[in-house]
């Protein structure tokens, strides 16, 4: 109990005093740095807006300049000579094609207008709303007087209503335009593009969150001190009509103590950016931080007190559980501690103990199951010890009777079957040569060709040195059988199977059995590979009692399991397949001479 009390009070002092000190320091630093962080965020966002606007100005400057490529058309618009009716019609069609090409350059363009020197209005729109030409001319005259004699013929107007549209819809638009001059410097007209102000600067989710957090507003104006964009109107907090009426108030220069104001402009000075953050929002957050800090300190003290009371129990509990498990191990019950442990020295000790218990139990089970499997294999071997001579004599008698009836094909099949039994039963041990395995597989192919009218061919490319090496029986034939059962399409697609053998860099035998059959799907291949990966775990499990017919996957798994059992975990069976045709089964076994 004395140790527990010392631990409890020491933990309280060690935690509460630093907690209060750190909380006070964090509060002061947070309150002092909140305004700086807000200014840095606003400055960063203003810089991002500047980059976006620069890109906007450059793109639309290029779009409007593309009209100047039509030198002849611009020259006709600027000329004072009269045109015939045919020339006027051709000119109008050429202007329509030109405006259509300009619209294709930017998907954001919905309405494009061209006002010629002689006040002819050409328009192209992708919407149902058209422009009233007379109403547009009065507005175009004002823009012409304002921008015609400026250094840069490209201009961006302030927000204005849609009064010159025939539908006189609500809302506001921004007009991007260019004063057109011919190659000899004569005035040709105005190219005007009406844009929704949302296109100028689209709000993303991060800005909406920052705006709500800091009460931030972004205002964009042009050289003529006209408001072009207001984030509050774009987000729905204000109406565009209100912004049009009070535009001058938003962009005027003022030293407002209640607001943090940051400014910027595009690279060419076409647009000016003004970012505002109300200080009242920051004060609210500082007071909120103060209240949250006090609450956190009180709750932390309560939590620390509870933790200190339970600390001694937390330390002694895993030690007691470890002691109980050790008593069970002494009695022969190898049961690990199942409860999750802390990531400390005691937890590491319990983890090591659990690993030791599991290792001991696994070794005992592996030895026990391996012995049972060995006994089971011997029992099966005894069951399958059929007298070969009786079987050969019986098959030979059947073959002679079939020959007596002139059924040579059936007699041939019986003779091949007898050879297969001779190869399968003639070797008493667990191994035979690769050559015997190939002979057994070749006899099987002969039987299948009799059944399927010679639809299969077998090629063997194995060096003589490998042919005399030993291998466990019944490896090649089940794989070839799988190729025929699952890869043979129909009688219009003969199948060719190749068995190749070679040495790898470590001097081990690598055998590949390749077919040009139907292959398999990606999902089926992944399923087979996943099953083969678990062979190392399954090799120590007893077989199920049910006599289920083996599918291709189970047959491959059986071969892979026997390879692991006889040769070790280093050796393997794997499979590859194309999406449309062909399957490759690769086997790696050690070099063992008979």
MARZA-222412 format. One record per residue (C-alpha): x, y, z. Coordinates in pm, whole numbers. Layout:
<sites>
<site <X,Y,Z>>;
...
</sites>
This chain:
<sites>
<site <0,0,0>>;
<site <287,241,77>>;
<site <431,182,-270>>;
<site <89,242,-425>>;
<site <43,571,-234>>;
<site <386,696,-329>>;
<site <323,603,-690>>;
<site <-17,775,-689>>;
<site <98,1111,-540>>;
<site <418,1113,-739>>;
<site <222,1062,-1060>>;
<site <-18,1343,-965>>;
<site <265,1589,-899>>;
<site <457,1481,-1208>>;
<site <154,1536,-1433>>;
<site <-54,1821,-1287>>;
<site <225,2077,-1240>>;
<site <366,2045,-1595>>;
<site <11,2034,-1731>>;
<site <-83,2369,-1577>>;
<site <245,2529,-1681>>;
<site <224,2403,-2037>>;
<site <-143,2501,-2068>>;
<site <-73,2859,-1963>>;
<site <220,2886,-2205>>;
<site <18,2735,-2489>>;
<site <-273,2972,-2425>>;
<site <-50,3279,-2431>>;
<site <131,3164,-2742>>;
<site <-194,3067,-2916>>;
<site <-362,3400,-2840>>;
<site <-53,3591,-2954>>;
<site <-6,3384,-3268>>;
<site <-369,3359,-3377>>;
<site <-368,3696,-3549>>;
<site <-33,3625,-3713>>;
<site <-161,3287,-3834>>;
<site <-473,3452,-3973>>;
<site <-265,3709,-4157>>;
<site <-35,3439,-4293>>;
<site <-331,3233,-4408>>;
<site <-492,3536,-4572>>;
<site <-161,3628,-4736>>;
<site <-119,3273,-4865>>;
<site <-473,3261,-4997>>;
<site <-433,3606,-5154>>;
<site <-123,3476,-5330>>;
<site <-319,3176,-5458>>;
<site <-596,3405,-5579>>;
<site <-335,3622,-5754>>;
<site <-201,3317,-5934>>;
<site <-552,3213,-6041>>;
<site <-634,3563,-6166>>;
<site <-305,3588,-6355>>;
<site <-392,3265,-6529>>;
<site <-743,3396,-6600>>;
<site <-612,3720,-6750>>;
<site <-350,3541,-6960>>;
<site <-600,3286,-7096>>;
<site <-862,3543,-7195>>;
<site <-595,3779,-7333>>;
<site <-489,3494,-7566>>;
<site <-851,3410,-7650>>;
<site <-932,3767,-7752>>;
<site <-602,3802,-7941>>;
<site <-693,3498,-8152>>;
<site <-946,3720,-8335>>;
<site <-662,3935,-8472>>;
<site <-543,3642,-8684>>;
<site <-826,3725,-8927>>;
<site <-646,4029,-9073>>;
<site <-871,4061,-9375>>;
<site <-1188,4046,-9168>>;
<site <-1059,4307,-8920>>;
<site <-953,4526,-9210>>;
<site <-1307,4513,-9357>>;
<site <-1456,4604,-9019>>;
<site <-1220,4903,-8990>>;
<site <-1258,5016,-9354>>;
<site <-1474,5309,-9457>>;
<site <-1560,5168,-9798>>;
<site <-1906,5027,-9857>>;
<site <-1959,4659,-9923>>;
<site <-2202,4491,-10156>>;
<site <-2483,4276,-10023>>;
<site <-2294,3955,-10107>>;
<site <-1983,4086,-9934>>;
<site <-2186,4182,-9627>>;
<site <-2341,3834,-9612>>;
<site <-2000,3668,-9652>>;
<site <-1855,3898,-9386>>;
<site <-2137,3815,-9143>>;
<site <-2088,3441,-9199>>;
<site <-1712,3478,-9152>>;
<site <-1766,3667,-8827>>;
<site <-2005,3397,-8703>>;
<site <-1746,3127,-8779>>;
<site <-1479,3332,-8605>>;
<site <-1695,3379,-8296>>;
<site <-1779,3010,-8291>>;
<site <-1405,2922,-8294>>;
<site <-1339,3164,-8010>>;
<site <-1619,3004,-7807>>;
<site <-1463,2662,-7858>>;
<site <-1137,2788,-7708>>;
<site <-1299,2828,-7362>>;
<site <-1593,2625,-7242>>;
<site <-1680,2900,-6991>>;
<site <-1781,3138,-7270>>;
<site <-2155,3139,-7322>>;
<site <-2215,3478,-7490>>;
<site <-1974,3647,-7735>>;
<site <-2042,3982,-7902>>;
<site <-1862,4196,-8161>>;
<site <-1957,4561,-8214>>;
<site <-1807,4694,-8537>>;
<site <-1690,5044,-8610>>;
<site <-2017,5125,-8789>>;
<site <-2218,4996,-8485>>;
<site <-2317,4665,-8635>>;
<site <-2369,4404,-8361>>;
<site <-2272,4040,-8412>>;
<site <-2343,3790,-8137>>;
<site <-2299,3420,-8073>>;
<site <-2447,3244,-7769>>;
<site <-2471,2889,-7643>>;
<site <-2778,2976,-7434>>;
<site <-3134,3080,-7515>>;
<site <-3082,3434,-7387>>;
<site <-2992,3685,-7659>>;
<site <-2864,4040,-7644>>;
<site <-3075,4344,-7739>>;
<site <-2856,4519,-7991>>;
<site <-2977,4874,-7923>>;
<site <-2931,4836,-7548>>;
<site <-2584,4688,-7600>>;
<site <-2475,4978,-7826>>;
<site <-2529,5234,-7550>>;
<site <-2320,5027,-7310>>;
<site <-2055,4955,-7579>>;
<site <-2025,5328,-7653>>;
<site <-1933,5391,-7288>>;
<site <-1673,5112,-7291>>;
<site <-1533,5234,-7623>>;
<site <-1475,5583,-7487>>;
<site <-1312,5444,-7172>>;
<site <-1080,5179,-7316>>;
<site <-1010,5285,-7678>>;
<site <-720,5512,-7598>>;
<site <-561,5302,-7321>>;
<site <-220,5142,-7363>>;
<site <-357,4790,-7338>>;
<site <-654,4715,-7566>>;
<site <-751,4421,-7340>>;
<site <-984,4517,-7055>>;
<site <-1209,4374,-6782>>;
<site <-1515,4575,-6683>>;
<site <-1669,4595,-6339>>;
<site <-1982,4408,-6237>>;
<site <-2292,4526,-6422>>;
<site <-2649,4413,-6458>>;
<site <-2802,4220,-6747>>;
<site <-3022,4504,-6866>>;
<site <-2914,4472,-7231>>;
<site <-3029,4110,-7248>>;
<site <-3375,4050,-7387>>;
<site <-3479,3838,-7085>>;
<site <-3349,4112,-6842>>;
<site <-3269,3836,-6592>>;
<site <-3147,3892,-6241>>;
<site <-2786,3873,-6135>>;
<site <-2470,4038,-6260>>;
<site <-2205,3969,-6521>>;
<site <-1845,4070,-6587>>;
<site <-1742,4161,-6941>>;
<site <-1398,4075,-7079>>;
<site <-1319,4266,-7395>>;
<site <-1062,4382,-7646>>;
<site <-1049,4693,-7862>>;
<site <-986,4574,-8219>>;
<site <-751,4760,-8453>>;
<site <-657,4669,-8808>>;
<site <-298,4618,-8918>>;
<site <-275,4985,-9022>>;
<site <-391,5102,-8677>>;
<site <-750,5186,-8771>>;
<site <-1021,5125,-8513>>;
<site <-1228,4817,-8609>>;
<site <-1463,4760,-8314>>;
<site <-1504,4589,-7977>>;
<site <-1493,4218,-7894>>;
<site <-1700,4153,-7579>>;
<site <-1732,3833,-7371>>;
<site <-1988,3819,-7088>>;
<site <-1890,3591,-6799>>;
<site <-2057,3480,-6482>>;
<site <-1857,3629,-6188>>;
<site <-1835,3276,-6040>>;
<site <-1596,3185,-6325>>;
<site <-1352,3459,-6221>>;
<site <-1278,3290,-5887>>;
<site <-1457,2970,-5795>>;
<site <-1475,2899,-5423>>;
<site <-1342,2564,-5308>>;
<site <-1437,2388,-4989>>;
<site <-1118,2493,-4806>>;
<site <-1193,2860,-4866>>;
<site <-1554,2822,-4752>>;
<site <-1433,2663,-4427>>;
<site <-1169,2933,-4377>>;
<site <-1420,3207,-4452>>;
<site <-1664,3073,-4193>>;
<site <-1383,3026,-3943>>;
<site <-1230,3373,-3975>>;
<site <-1517,3569,-4135>>;
<site <-1286,3641,-4430>>;
<site <-1395,3826,-4747>>;
<site <-1222,3860,-5085>>;
<site <-1296,4162,-5307>>;
<site <-1157,4201,-5661>>;
<site <-1166,4532,-5852>>;
<site <-1027,4665,-6181>>;
<site <-818,4968,-6273>>;
<site <-1123,5191,-6287>>;
<site <-1200,5121,-5919>>;
<site <-1499,4911,-6015>>;
<site <-1582,4601,-5818>>;
<site <-1543,4284,-6026>>;
<site <-1598,4009,-5768>>;
<site <-1708,3973,-5405>>;
<site <-1677,3640,-5222>>;
<site <-1978,3712,-4998>>;
<site <-2199,3750,-5307>>;
<site <-2049,3437,-5465>>;
<site <-2122,3239,-5148>>;
<site <-2476,3377,-5111>>;
<site <-2419,3590,-4802>>;
<site <-2489,3902,-5011>>;
<site <-2686,3956,-5333>>;
<site <-2517,4079,-5648>>;
<site <-2765,4369,-5657>>;
<site <-2645,4482,-5315>>;
<site <-2284,4461,-5429>>;
<site <-2365,4667,-5741>>;
<site <-2529,4936,-5532>>;
<site <-2255,4954,-5267>>;
<site <-1952,4865,-5478>>;
<site <-1758,5184,-5405>>;
<site <-1784,5127,-5029>>;
<site <-1620,4785,-5054>>;
<site <-1309,4893,-5245>>;
<site <-1233,5233,-5093>>;
<site <-910,5262,-4896>>;
<site <-959,5293,-4521>>;
<site <-760,5243,-4201>>;
<site <-1009,5027,-4016>>;
<site <-891,4912,-3672>>;
<site <-1165,4651,-3665>>;
<site <-1032,4469,-3970>>;
<site <-712,4311,-4094>>;
<site <-672,4412,-4459>>;
<site <-431,4258,-4712>>;
<site <-402,4374,-5073>>;
<site <-244,4250,-5394>>;
<site <-273,4273,-5771>>;
<site <-221,4069,-6086>>;
<site <113,4084,-6267>>;
<site <-12,4334,-6528>>;
<site <-215,4534,-6279>>;
<site <-549,4460,-6447>>;
<site <-713,4338,-6126>>;
<site <-664,4427,-5760>>;
<site <-728,4191,-5467>>;
<site <-843,4297,-5121>>;
<site <-873,4043,-4836>>;
<site <-1046,4141,-4510>>;
<site <-1057,3959,-4174>>;
<site <-1269,4108,-3889>>;
<site <-1079,4132,-3560>>;
<site <-1399,4060,-3365>>;
<site <-1387,3702,-3492>>;
<site <-1033,3663,-3362>>;
<site <-1127,3799,-3015>>;
<site <-1411,3548,-2995>>;
<site <-1169,3267,-3069>>;
<site <-921,3391,-2806>>;
<site <-1192,3394,-2538>>;
<site <-1302,3052,-2653>>;
<site <-945,2926,-2621>>;
<site <-930,3060,-2266>>;
<site <-1249,2879,-2164>>;
<site <-1143,2558,-2335>>;
<site <-802,2575,-2164>>;
<site <-956,2599,-1816>>;
<site <-1196,2313,-1887>>;
<site <-916,2097,-2025>>;
<site <-701,2159,-1715>>;
<site <-985,2062,-1477>>;
<site <-1080,1752,-1675>>;
<site <-715,1654,-1704>>;
<site <-668,1678,-1326>>;
<site <-969,1452,-1269>>;
<site <-849,1202,-1531>>;
<site <-494,1203,-1390>>;
<site <-630,1135,-1039>>;
<site <-831,838,-1165>>;
<site <-534,706,-1358>>;
<site <-309,735,-1054>>;
<site <-553,531,-842>>;
<site <-562,255,-1101>>;
<site <-191,262,-1183>>;
<site <-83,4,-926>>;
<site <-363,-229,-1033>>;
<site <-263,-183,-1396>>;
<site <95,-282,-1317>>;
<site <15,-584,-1101>>;
<site <-268,-725,-1314>>;
<site <-52,-854,-1606>>;
<site <203,-992,-1359>>;
<site <-71,-1196,-1188>>;
<site <-203,-1317,-1523>>;
<site <149,-1419,-1624>>;
<site <190,-1614,-1300>>;
<site <-142,-1799,-1354>>;
<site <-44,-1892,-1711>>;
<site <291,-2024,-1593>>;
<site <112,-2247,-1339>>;
<site <-102,-2385,-1625>>;
<site <210,-2453,-1832>>;
<site <358,-2645,-1541>>;
<site <44,-2863,-1544>>;
<site <83,-2927,-1920>>;
<site <-177,-2675,-2042>>;
<site <-1,-2445,-2293>>;
<site <-253,-2159,-2304>>;
<site <-130,-1805,-2394>>;
<site <-254,-1489,-2225>>;
<site <-523,-1368,-2466>>;
<site <-585,-1019,-2329>>;
<site <-415,-732,-2512>>;
<site <-114,-598,-2325>>;
<site <34,-251,-2297>>;
<site <338,-158,-2507>>;
<site <583,-151,-2217>>;
<site <837,-383,-2053>>;
<site <566,-596,-1891>>;
<site <375,-614,-2217>>;
<site <694,-716,-2398>>;
<site <752,-985,-2138>>;
<site <397,-1120,-2181>>;
<site <436,-1108,-2560>>;
<site <758,-1310,-2542>>;
<site <595,-1557,-2306>>;
<site <294,-1599,-2539>>;
<site <527,-1652,-2834>>;
<site <720,-1914,-2639>>;
<site <398,-2097,-2538>>;
<site <268,-2092,-2897>>;
<site <600,-2217,-3030>>;
<site <606,-2506,-2781>>;
<site <246,-2596,-2861>>;
<site <308,-2572,-3236>>;
<site <616,-2793,-3218>>;
<site <429,-3054,-3015>>;
<site <135,-3047,-3259>>;
<site <362,-3058,-3567>>;
<site <554,-3358,-3441>>;
<site <232,-3531,-3339>>;
<site <48,-3458,-3664>>;
<site <352,-3541,-3877>>;
<site <374,-3878,-3707>>;
<site <2,-3939,-3764>>;
<site <36,-3840,-4132>>;
<site <330,-4077,-4170>>;
<site <130,-4361,-4016>>;
<site <-164,-4269,-4239>>;
<site <58,-4272,-4548>>;
<site <193,-4616,-4455>>;
<site <-161,-4743,-4406>>;
<site <-265,-4611,-4748>>;
<site <44,-4767,-4901>>;
<site <-52,-5104,-4752>>;
<site <-404,-5065,-4887>>;
<site <-271,-4993,-5237>>;
<site <-24,-5284,-5250>>;
<site <-202,-5474,-5520>>;
<site <-23,-5772,-5667>>;
<site <120,-5632,-5992>>;
<site <155,-5970,-6163>>;
<site <-211,-6055,-6102>>;
<site <-309,-5713,-6242>>;
<site <-81,-5747,-6549>>;
<site <-206,-6100,-6623>>;
<site <-569,-5993,-6585>>;
<site <-522,-5693,-6820>>;
<site <-337,-5913,-7072>>;
<site <-623,-6165,-7070>>;
<site <-874,-5886,-7129>>;
<site <-657,-5750,-7414>>;
<site <-637,-6090,-7585>>;
<site <-1016,-6129,-7572>>;
<site <-1058,-5781,-7718>>;
<site <-808,-5860,-7997>>;
<site <-1002,-6174,-8069>>;
<site <-1298,-5951,-8143>>;
<site <-1081,-5729,-8373>>;
<site <-1114,-5425,-8143>>;
<site <-755,-5308,-8178>>;
<site <-820,-4960,-8035>>;
<site <-956,-5097,-7707>>;
<site <-671,-5344,-7695>>;
<site <-424,-5060,-7737>>;
<site <-584,-4866,-7456>>;
<site <-561,-5171,-7227>>;
<site <-194,-5219,-7317>>;
<site <-115,-4853,-7240>>;
<site <-307,-4882,-6913>>;
<site <-102,-5186,-6821>>;
<site <218,-4992,-6885>>;
<site <93,-4712,-6658>>;
<site <20,-4962,-6379>>;
<site <360,-5121,-6428>>;
<site <529,-4776,-6391>>;
<site <311,-4674,-6098>>;
<site <335,-4999,-5901>>;
<site <670,-5129,-6011>>;
<site <869,-4898,-5778>>;
<site <834,-4978,-5412>>;
<site <993,-4662,-5263>>;
<site <870,-4305,-5238>>;
<site <1085,-4184,-5530>>;
<site <1145,-4280,-5890>>;
<site <1332,-4118,-6178>>;
<site <1219,-3821,-6385>>;
<site <1239,-4050,-6686>>;
<site <980,-4289,-6532>>;
<site <758,-3994,-6450>>;
<site <775,-3877,-6814>>;
<site <697,-4230,-6942>>;
<site <393,-4244,-6716>>;
<site <278,-3903,-6844>>;
<site <339,-4003,-7208>>;
<site <125,-4316,-7164>>;
<site <-150,-4101,-7014>>;
<site <-131,-3871,-7319>>;
<site <-164,-4173,-7548>>;
<site <-486,-4272,-7371>>;
<site <-624,-3920,-7406>>;
<site <-536,-3904,-7776>>;
<site <-726,-4227,-7831>>;
<site <-1026,-4072,-7654>>;
<site <-1002,-3734,-7831>>;
<site <-881,-3828,-8181>>;
<site <-518,-3715,-8137>>;
<site <-602,-3360,-8026>>;
<site <-299,-3343,-7791>>;
<site <75,-3337,-7849>>;
<site <352,-3359,-7590>>;
<site <706,-3221,-7627>>;
<site <981,-3300,-7376>>;
<site <1289,-3077,-7350>>;
<site <1481,-3213,-7051>>;
<site <1858,-3282,-7038>>;
<site <1969,-3642,-6990>>;
<site <2131,-3561,-6655>>;
<site <1792,-3450,-6516>>;
<site <1620,-3762,-6655>>;
<site <1826,-3977,-6418>>;
<site <1744,-3765,-6111>>;
<site <1476,-3883,-5869>>;
<site <1138,-3723,-5805>>;
<site <835,-3811,-5597>>;
<site <577,-4002,-5807>>;
<site <264,-3865,-5974>>;
<site <373,-3503,-6028>>;
<site <368,-3446,-6406>>;
<site <60,-3650,-6495>>;
<site <-189,-3466,-6264>>;
<site <-66,-3131,-6399>>;
<site <-104,-3249,-6761>>;
<site <-447,-3385,-6671>>;
<site <-544,-3042,-6535>>;
<site <-423,-2881,-6859>>;
<site <-646,-3112,-7064>>;
<site <-950,-3095,-6835>>;
<site <-947,-2716,-6792>>;
<site <-754,-2586,-7095>>;
<site <-891,-2791,-7386>>;
<site <-1145,-2577,-7573>>;
<site <-1292,-2791,-7851>>;
<site <-1192,-3006,-8147>>;
<site <-1107,-2698,-8355>>;
<site <-823,-2605,-8116>>;
<site <-560,-2883,-8078>>;
<site <-356,-2849,-7758>>;
<site <23,-2864,-7735>>;
<site <192,-2933,-7400>>;
<site <564,-2880,-7340>>;
<site <763,-3019,-7044>>;
<site <1097,-2836,-7004>>;
<site <1373,-2893,-6750>>;
<site <1673,-2683,-6655>>;
<site <1904,-2589,-6365>>;
<site <1875,-2270,-6165>>;
<site <2168,-2068,-6028>>;
<site <2185,-2286,-5716>>;
<site <2207,-2612,-5912>>;
<site <1848,-2716,-5838>>;
<site <1603,-2863,-6090>>;
<site <1337,-2631,-6235>>;
<site <1067,-2798,-6446>>;
<site <803,-2602,-6639>>;
<site <488,-2759,-6785>>;
<site <338,-2523,-7043>>;
<site <16,-2555,-7243>>;
<site <-149,-2333,-7502>>;
<site <-500,-2397,-7376>>;
<site <-777,-2165,-7259>>;
<site <-584,-2017,-6967>>;
<site <-779,-1879,-6673>>;
<site <-924,-1554,-6542>>;
<site <-727,-1317,-6321>>;
<site <-959,-1395,-6028>>;
<site <-911,-1772,-6065>>;
<site <-531,-1727,-6088>>;
<site <-527,-1513,-5772>>;
<site <-738,-1776,-5594>>;
<site <-498,-2058,-5689>>;
<site <-189,-1858,-5592>>;
<site <-343,-1768,-5256>>;
<site <-419,-2136,-5195>>;
<site <-63,-2235,-5285>>;
<site <77,-1974,-5044>>;
<site <-101,-2150,-4757>>;
<site <50,-2489,-4839>>;
<site <325,-2441,-4577>>;
<site <58,-2404,-4307>>;
<site <-169,-2679,-4436>>;
<site <102,-2944,-4473>>;
<site <76,-3027,-4102>>;
<site <-303,-3055,-4100>>;
<site <-474,-3388,-4125>>;
<site <-681,-3455,-4436>>;
<site <-1057,-3427,-4416>>;
<site <-1243,-3751,-4383>>;
<site <-1478,-3683,-4675>>;
<site <-1368,-3836,-5005>>;
<site <-1426,-3531,-5221>>;
<site <-1317,-3532,-5587>>;
<site <-1014,-3313,-5642>>;
<site <-1054,-3004,-5855>>;
<site <-758,-2854,-6043>>;
<site <-678,-2634,-5745>>;
<site <-686,-2918,-5495>>;
<site <-468,-3136,-5721>>;
<site <-204,-2865,-5750>>;
<site <-225,-2804,-5376>>;
<site <-168,-3177,-5313>>;
<site <145,-3176,-5531>>;
<site <275,-2858,-5367>>;
<site <213,-3002,-5020>>;
<site <399,-3323,-5106>>;
<site <693,-3120,-5242>>;
<site <710,-2924,-4915>>;
<site <683,-3241,-4704>>;
<site <947,-3439,-4896>>;
<site <1198,-3167,-4993>>;
<site <1142,-2878,-4747>>;
<site <1001,-2526,-4750>>;
<site <1269,-2400,-4992>>;
<site <1109,-2587,-5284>>;
<site <781,-2498,-5444>>;
<site <511,-2525,-5709>>;
<site <374,-2208,-5867>>;
<site <146,-2120,-6159>>;
<site <122,-1848,-6419>>;
<site <-151,-1793,-6678>>;
<site <-234,-1552,-6957>>;
<site <-574,-1380,-6977>>;
<site <-667,-1547,-7307>>;
<site <-444,-1850,-7370>>;
<site <-183,-2063,-7201>>;
<site <-88,-2178,-6852>>;
<site <258,-2244,-6703>>;
<site <317,-2459,-6394>>;
<site <670,-2431,-6249>>;
<site <822,-2683,-6008>>;
<site <1150,-2651,-5818>>;
<site <1303,-2964,-5658>>;
<site <1654,-3055,-5538>>;
<site <1900,-3250,-5750>>;
<site <1889,-3610,-5619>>;
<site <2043,-3894,-5817>>;
<site <1877,-4236,-5809>>;
</sites>
